[in-house]
Amino acid sequence: MKQKILEGHNKRQIEALTHLDGPALILSGPGSGKTEVVACRYLYLLNSRKMSSEEVLVLTLSPRAAFEVKNRIFTLSAGACQSNDDFNNNFKNLKIDTFQTICCRILRDEIKEMGFGENFIIYSEEDRFGLIRSILKEFKIHEALFRGIAARISNLKVEMVGHEEFLANGGGFGFEEKLAKVYMRYQSELQKNNCLDQDDLIMYTVNLFQEHESVLKKWQNKISQIMVDDFQDINPAQYSFIKYIGKQSGNVFITADDDQGILGFRGARLEHINRFKEDFTSTRVIRFEQSYRCTPYILEAAGAVIGGNPGPHKKKLESDRNFDKHKPQYFCGGTETDEASYIAHTVRELFLKGSYAYRDFGLLYRMSTQLRSLEKALRDEGIPYYVHAAYPLYRKSEVKDAIAYAKMVMNPDDSVSFGRIINSPPRGIGVSTLAKMIDSARKDGVSLFNAFKKTSSVKKSQAKVKKLIDLVIRTRKSYKDAGKVIDVVLNKSGYMKWLSGEKDADVRLANIKMLIEEASGLNLHEFLDYVALFSEDNEVKNADAVSLMTVYEAQGLEFPVVYMAGLEEGLLPHSHARQQDNGKAIEEERRLLYVGMTRARDVLYLTGAAKRRFYTRIQLQEPSRFLKDLSEELCCTVRHASSANGSADFHVLPKKPKKIGRQIQFSVGVRVKHITWGNGVVRDLAGQGDSAKVTVNFPSVGIKCLSLKFANLEVI
């Protein structure tokens, strides 16, 4: 088995696979096989050291990345699996997951040491925003600031700055003072509600290790090997977790590419790569510089872009691909509509050639505001597409209600969830009554659930709430299966009966049924942890459709054909990055473009627009500064928009004809006439002399590959 695992790997990969003792840093370029090596090394450890799967910890930054590692392990050992459930049924007790998921598992066992109950709820982003907005309203701070304040609190947590420390050291005056008050109240409400947000999962686990050495030793003894994927994008809290859990054994194996670090806005620091070598002495550094994904043209173009960034870990990447037919192409449309039409047109053209299925196309963009024109152009061409986004089932209001009911059964102190379901179905609790109860709960230092539970009111509406409270308590005692809990509580609360009389009842009831099916077989905390930590992770559909996603969502993916849309100043690089004067933000934007370009296996298109509508105004756009790094040798330029009317066409700029022997070579983009098929446009050229061939797109018959010697084409 060990020898079989090593088969098919290059020298550097085998060196990494067989390095089992001591720390290792794998500096890996895009498409260099790092995920495959992580999966193979996992199996190699289990076979050569006779280790249990519980002793090996693999940490990733997204559930999708964790699933990819699991799937490759399963494929190598038994056969492909179709889902996490399928894999977990075959491989029990695996520790291959995100930082948040692993920390959640630890806290389920140990959180009593931190003053929380083990039935804690993990807040979604929507829950977090709702709580912060209610606090801002209480403090009479403008509610529109909630996103910025939520981001600041998140950044403080990933920096391991707790609310008490921030209040003591960073309160200051003005906005910082208000932020400190909101942060303090936010954490107080979370603890009162027995809830954590996703940043708390890692911060509290690190605090647990710092304050309780016996707990740290327990987990250090459980885990003897650690692997971390995409180390370049970890934040300080995640680094602290790795350092604590891995310091005893020293067997920490990380993969990193400083050219692909794009999560600086979430607190990630490239400096952690150098710090790792300092904290884990005698680190073995292995370079993966052989790319198995990109063609040489794409690799050279991406290398020219990223070469504009400084960096201590420069890599000289080489491609083993022979598919070198297409240079990357750059097109600048007159408007975003022209840009989108060009993209849709070329997708359609490549599809009709028979070279690629629609699922082979990845359309990447920087901001969601770009989506409207891109979607319209694809619809106009009749091209199926899929927008890469959160699992849509969990966005439905009725599903959110059902999950809130489930959260209440697991943790009645969750005031955010209680506030959501108290009038779903309507129970006659008015806004003023609810506000009074919230205020009473705050003054008494209890949850909203307990405030209603203690009230002596005999009003009909409050009697209905008392029935709801009794139902939550009874269901909590009687049922453990998550599917059964949701089914029982929704039916007995009257929610299903009420929903059946609402608009689109059949569809909404079907969504509830689908949710119950997904929850069945899991205990309540397993299901709710899944909803909080996995449901918002993006997955790529297997349907034959073009994938649309942000560049951030594309990290770790690859497509035969990739479009990078919106290469303009203000989009990529983003306007916020241009406003920062330290240069770090621009460097990250350059890495973002590099990540997007290196998602392409065969064909890469770079596009932009001369004018773009931003909300209600049209703005003149400058091409992205990063395009200056791409010479004509690396990237073919497509005709720019007419400055007169902002329109553009699809044709590649004609180039000066070149002689091949005694023949004149036709230029790509030149219009020609054939005696039988009529007018067409030259799309490609190959060969020399008598063997020279030209590919022409004729509207009457489609794509034809012709011998120049016999075609008798006339330039028009």
N, C-alpha and C positions, 0 to 999 in steps of 0.2 A: 504493500500500500504506500509506504514512504517513497519508494522509487517512482511509483506511478504519479504521485503528487508533483514530483519535480519535473516530470516530462513536459516538453513544450515551452519551457521557460528559458530566457537568455541568462547569460552569466551573472549579471547584476541582480536579476530577480532571484536566482538560486542562492546567491550570497545573502540576500535579505531573508529568504524562506528558512534558511538553515541557521540563521543567527538567533539562538534561543536564550542566551544568557546575557544579561546586561542591557543597558539602554541602546536604542538605535533610532536614527533619524533618516528617513527615506525622502530625499529631495526628488520629487517626481513631476515630470512634465505632463501636459494633457495627453490622455490616451496612451500612457506608458504602462498601463496594466497594474496600477497600485491596488485597486479593489480586488482584482483576481489574486494578487499576492497576499492580501489580508485574509481572504477566504482560504487559500491554500495553506498559509502558515497556521491558521487555526486548526485545520485538520492534521497538519504535520506535528503540531504540539500534542494533540490528543493521541496520535499514533506513536510518536517517538518517545514521548515522556509518560505515556499511559495516564494522562491527566483526565480529570473529570471536566465536563463542560462548565460546571459551576466555578472552576478555578480560573477560567479565562474570561476576561472582561473586554468587550469590544465596544468602543464609544463612537457614536456618529453625531452629526449635527442635525439630521432630519430623519424622520421615520422611513422615508423612501430610501435613503442611503442604507439604513439598517436592514430593510427588507432586501435590498440588492445583495448585501453581504450574505444574509441568511440563504437567499435563493441560490447563490453561487456555491455555498457550502453544501446545500442539499443536492444540487445538480451534480457536483463532484462526487458525492458519496452515495446517492441513491437515485436521483432523477428529479426533474424540475417540479417545484411546487407552485401552486397558483395563488396562494395567499399566506398571510401571517398565520392564520388559524391552521391551515394545512401543514405548515412547517412545524408549528408548536405541538401539533398532535404527534409528530414523529420525533422531535427533538425537545425533550423536557428540560426545564431549568437552565435554559440558555441565558447568558448575560450579553446579548448583542442588541444594543438599543441606544437611544439618544441619552444625553446627559440627564435631561429632565426625567425620563422614564426610570433610569437606574436610581436616581436620587429619590424619586417617588417610592420605589420599592424599599429603599433603606428607611425612609421616613415612616412608612406604614408600620415598620417594626419598632422604630426608635423614637418617634416624635413626642411621646409622653415626656421625654427628658426636656423638651423645649416648651412645655406648657400647652400643647394642643392635644386633642383627642385623635385616636387613630382612624376615626371615621371622617377625617377632614375632607373637604371638597376643594377641587382645583378650579379656580375661576377662569373662565374664558376671557378673551379680550373684551367682548361685549359686557360681561359682568363687571370687569375691572373698570371700564369706562363709565358704566352706570353708577358704580359706587363713588368714583372720583367726582362725577358731576353732582351727585347729591351733597357731597362734602363742600364743593365750591358754592353751591346754592346756599348752604347753611352759613358759610363764612362770607357770603355776599361778594364773592369773587366772580368775575365774568365767566360764565359757563363755557364760552367758546374756546377758552384756554385748556379745556380738558385733555385734548390730545397731546399738546406740548408738555403739560404737567405729568401726564402718564408716561411720556417718553423720558422725562428727566428722572422720575422715580425709578423707572426701569434701568436707566444708566447708572444711577447710584447703587442699585442692587448688584449689577454685574461688576461694579467696582468694589463690592463688599463693604459699602458704606451704609450702615443701618440707620434707622430714623433717629435714634438717640444720639448717635455720633454726629450725624449731620446737624441736628439741632444744637449740639454743644459747640461744634467747630465751624459750621458753615452757615448758620442762620442768617447773620448779617442784617441788612435792612432791605426795604422795598420788596421786590419780587422774591428774593431768596428767603426772606423772613416768612412770606406767605407760603412758599413752597415747603419750608420746614414744618409749618403748622399743618398743611394738608397731608404731608408724608406721615407725620405723627398720628393724625387722626385716621388716615387710611390703614396703617398697620394695626391700630387699636381696633378698628371695625373688623378687620380680617380676623384678628384673634378672637374677638367677641363672637363672631359668626363661625369660628372654627374652620376658616377657609384660608387657602394659600393661592397666590398667583404663581405663574410658571417661573418667574425669577426667584421667588421664595424657595422653590424646591432645591435649587443648587445652593443658594446663600445659606439656608438653614442647615443643609447637610454639612457644609464646610464649617459653620459655627458649631454644629454638633461634634465634629471631629476635633475642633479646637478646644472645646470646653469639657469633653468627656473622653479621656484617653482610653478607657476600657472599651468604649464603642468603636473608636478608631482601630484599636488592636484587633477587635473581633472581625472587622471587615478586611483589614490588612491580611489577617491569617486566612480568610476565605479566598482571597484573590492573589494568585501568584504570577499571573501574566496579564498585561494590559496592552491593548492596541487602540490607537486613536487615529481616526480618519479625518482628513482635511484640517489638520492641526493649525494651519495658518489663519483660520477664522474663529479660533476659540477666544473667549473673553477672560478677564482676570478671575472671575468666580470659577469658571470651568478649569482654568489652569491650576488654581488652588486645590480643586478637587483631585485632579490628576496627581499633583505633588503629594498630597496627603495619602491617597490610597496606594500610590506606587513607590513611595520612598523606601519602605521596608524591603521589598524584594528587589527593587531597581530594574525589574524586567518590564520596561516601558518601551513600546515600539510605536513610533508615530510616522505618519505620512504627511508631507507638507509641500506646498508649492507657493512660495511667496509672491509669484506672479499672478496667482489666482485669489489673493486675499481681498474680498469684496464686502466684508461685513463690519467695516470700521464704524459705521453709523450705529451698530448695535454693541459697540464696545470692544470688538475684536482688535487685537494688536499683533502686528507682525513681529514685534520684538520678542514675543514668547518663544520664537524659534531659537534665537540666540540664548535666551534665558534658560531654556531647556538644557542646552549643552553645558551651561554653568551649574545648574542645580543637579543635573545627573551627569556626574563626571565620567570620563572614559566613554562618552557616547560614540558609537560607531556611525559614521556618515556614509550612506550609500546613495549614489545618483542614478536615477532612472531617466535616461536621455534618449531612449528609443521610443518614438511614437508609433503606435499601431493604428491610429485613427486618421489623422489628417494627411492629405497629399503634401508633397514638398512645397508646392505653390502656396497653399494655405498656411503651412507652417512657417514659411519664410515671411509672408505678409504679416502674420500675427507676431512673429519675432521682431519685425521692424517696428511695429507699434509698441510692444512692451519694452523694446530696447531704449525707449525714451525715458524710462524710469530708472533711478539709481537702485542698487540692490547688491547685497553681499553674496547672494547665492545665484550668480548668473549660470544659466544652463545652455549648453549647445545641443539643441534638439535635432535629431535626425529622423527622417521618415523612411519606412521600408515599403511604402506604397508605390506602386507603378502607375497608378491612375493619375496621370499628370496632364489631362487634356484641357482642363479649364483653369485659367487664372481667376482669382477673385475679380468681380466686376463691381464698379461703383456707378450708381445712377442718381442724378439729382433732378427731381421733378419740379415743375413750376409751383405746385401746391401739394399739400398732403394728399389731395385727391389723385393728382397725377402720380405721385409716388406709390400710392396704394394700387392704382390701376396697373402700373408697370409690374408690381409684385404679382398681382393676380394673373396678369397676362403671361408672364414667364412661367409661373406655376403651371398654368394650363398648357402652355407649350411643351414644357418638359414632360408633363403627364401624357400628352398626346403622342409624344415620340415613343412612348412605351418604356422609357428608361427608369421611371420611378413611379411608385404608387403614391397616393396623396399622403399616406402616413409617413412617408419618407421626408416630408417637408417640415421644417421648424421655422416659425416666423417669430422673431424675438424683438421686443421693444423695451424702451426705458421706462415709459410712464403709461398708466392706464388710459390717459387722455388720447393716446394714439389709436386706441382700439376701434373707435367708431368708423373712421374712414377705411381701416383695414378690413373690418368685417363687411362693410357695405360693398367694397370692391370684390371680395370673395363671393358674396351672395350674387352680385351682378354677373359673375362669370359662371355661376352654378357650381362652385367648388365647395365640397363639404369641409367643415372646419370645427375645431373644438377649442374653446378658450380654457386654458389651464387655470383652474380656480379651486377654491375650497369645495369639498364634497357637497353638492347642492342639497342633499337631503337635510343636512343639519342647518341649513339656512332658512328652512320653512318655519313659519311662525308657530304652526301647530306642533312641530317636532321640538322646537325650543320650549314650548309649554310642557310637553310630555317629559322632557329632560329635567325641567325645573321641578315637576312633581317628584321625579325619581330622586333628585338631589334632596328634596325635603324629607323623603322617607329615610334616606341614609343619614342626613344631618339636619334635623329640624331647626338648628340655629342659623341656617343660611338665610339671612334676611333678604338678600337680593332675589333669591329664587321665590321666597314667600311673597315678596312684593309683586312678583310677576303673576303668580297663580291665584292671588287672593280674589281677583275678579274675573277669573277664567275657569269656569263660566261665571257670568255676572252674579254677584252675591249682595249687591246693594251697598257696598262700602264706598262712600264718597271720598273725594279728594281731601276734603277738610278732616274727615274722620281718620283717614289713613295718615295724614300729616300729624295729627294729634298723637296717634299711637306711635309713630316713629319718634316723635319728640319725647314721649313718655319712656319709650325703650332706651333712648339715649341717656336720659336723666338717671334712670335706674340701673344703667350699665348692663342691660339684658338684651337678648335678641328680640326681634319683632314677634316671633312665634311665642316666646314666653310672655311678652307684653299682652298679647291677645289672650293667652291662656289664663292670665291672672285677672283679666277684667271681669267686673261683676255686672256689666251692662246686660239688660234683658231685651235689647232691641232685636228685632227679627233678623236684621243683617248680621249682627254679631253672633246670633245663635247659629247662623249658617257657617260662620267662620269656626265656631266651636266644633261643629260637626266635621269640618275639614281637619281640624287639629286632632280630633279623636280618630278619624280615618288614617291619618299619617301615623299615629302611634300604634294602632292595631296592625296596619300593614307592615310596619317595621318589625313587629314581634312575630308576625306569621309567615313572612315570605323572605327568601334569600335570592332566588333566581331573578335577575334583572328584568327579563321579559315578562315574567309573572307579576312582578311588582308594578310595572308600567300598565299592564293590562288591567289589573285589579283596581289600582288607584284611579285610573282614568274613567273606568266604568262606574265605580261606586261614588265618585265625586260628582257624577253627572256631566262630566266634560264630553264624553263621547256622544251622549244624547244631544247636548247643546250643539256640538260640532256638526251633527247630522242635519241640522236645520240651517246651517250657514251656507254662504255662497261657495260653489265648487266643492260641495261636501264629499262627493265620491272620491275625488282626487286627494283631498286632505285626509280622509279616513284611510285611503290606501297608503299614504305616507306614514301614518301611525302604525298600520299593520306591518309595513316594511321595517320600521324602527323596532317593533316588538320582536320580529324575526331575528334581527341583528343582535338584539340584547339577550335572547334566549340562550341558556347554557352557560352564561357568565354570571358570577355573583355581582352584586350591585357596585361595589367599589371598582372591580375590574372594568365593568362597562363604562362607568363614569370617568375613570382614568383614561380609557380609550377615547371617549368623546373629547376630553380636554386636550389630550396629547397627540392624538392621531387624526381625528376627523378633519382638521384644517390643513393637514399635509396634502400636497398636491400629488395626484397620480396621473400618468399619461394614459389616455384611452388607447385601446388596441384597435378601435374602429379605423377604417380607411378614411382618415380625415387629416387635414393640415392642422398642426398643433400651434396655437398662439399662446405665448407666455412672456413674462418679463425675463430679462437676462438673469436675474437672481434665481428665478424658478428653474431656469435651464441648467444651472450648475449641476454637474454629474450626469447630464444627459448628452446624447449625440444624435445627429440626423445626417443622412446622406446629403441633403441640401438645406442650407441655412440662409435666412435673410436677416440682416441686422438693420432694422428700420430706425429712422430718426437720427442720423449722424449729423447733428447740427449743434452749434454753440447754444447752450441753454437746455438742451436735452441730454446730449452725451458729448462733452461733460455737462452735467446738470448746472443750472444757474446758481444753486446753493454752493456748489463746489467752487465756482468761479469767484464767489464773494469772499471766500476764505483765502487769506494771504500767506498761509504757511506752506502751501504746495502739496500737503499730504492728501487733501481731498481730490485734487486733480490727479494725483498718482493713483488713487483708488478708482477714479473714473476710467483711467487708462487701463487698469487691470480688468475693469468690468467689460470694456470692449474686447480685450484679449480673451476673456472667458467666453464671450459670445462668439467670436471668430473661431475659436478652437472647438466649438460644438459641431463644426462641419466636417464631414468625412470626405466628400467628393467635390461639392460645388458651394461657393460662398458668394452671396450678393450683399453689398453694402449700399444702403439707400438713404436719401434725405430729400428735403424740399427747400425751395428758395423762399417760399412764403408759407406760413402756417397760422391757422386760427387758434388763438388761445382764448377760450371763453367767448367774449363778445367782440374781440378785436383781431385783426389780421396783422401779423408781424413779419417783417423781413428777417430772414434767417441767414446766418453765415455758416458755411460748411464747418464741421468739427475740426478743431486744430489737429486732432490725431491723424487726419487724412493726409497731412503734409508729410508724414513718415512713409507713405506708400508711393513709390515711384511707378512709372509706366511699366517697368520690368516686372513689378510685383502685382500690379492691379490694372485691369483694363478700365478706362473711363468711358462712361456712356454719356451721350450728348446732354448738356445742361439745358435748363429751361430758357425760353426766350425772355429777355428782360423786358420786352415790350408788353406782352400780355400775360406773362406768368404761365404760359402753357408749355408743354413738353411732349415729345414723342418718345417712342420706345427704341429708337435705333442707336446702335453703337456708333460712336464717332468714326467717320471714314478716315482711314489712314492712307498715307502716301503709298501708291502701289509699288510693290517690289518685284524685281525680275527673278524668275526661276528658270534658269536655262534661257531659252528664247521666248518663253511665255511670260505674260504679265499675270501676276497673281491677283485674283480678285480679293477685295478687302471685305472684311466682316462688316455688315451693315449696308453694303452697296446693293441698290436695286438692279435686278437683271431681268432679261426677257428670254423665255424659251419658246422655240418654234411651235411646240405642242401644248405646253402647260401654261403659257402666258407669263405674266409678271410674277416676280418673287423677290425675296430678300435673302442675301447670303448670311448664313448663320455660323458656318465653321469652314475651316480650310485645313488640309493635311497633305503631306507628301510633297515631292518635288519632281520637276521635269515631267516626263511622260506619265509618271504614277501619281501626279498631283490630283487631288479630289476636292470637291467643293460640296458643302451641304447647303441646300436652298429650301426655304419655306415658301411653297406655292399655295396661295389661298384656295386654288381650285382642287389640288390633290394632296396637299400636306407636305411633309418633309421628304426630300429626295436627296440622296447622296450620288453625285455624278462625277464622271471622269472629265476633267477640264479639257482633255485632248479631244474628246468626241462630243461634248455637250453642245458646242456652238452657242454658248450664252452671249447675249449682247447686253452691255452695260447701258442703263437708261437713266 
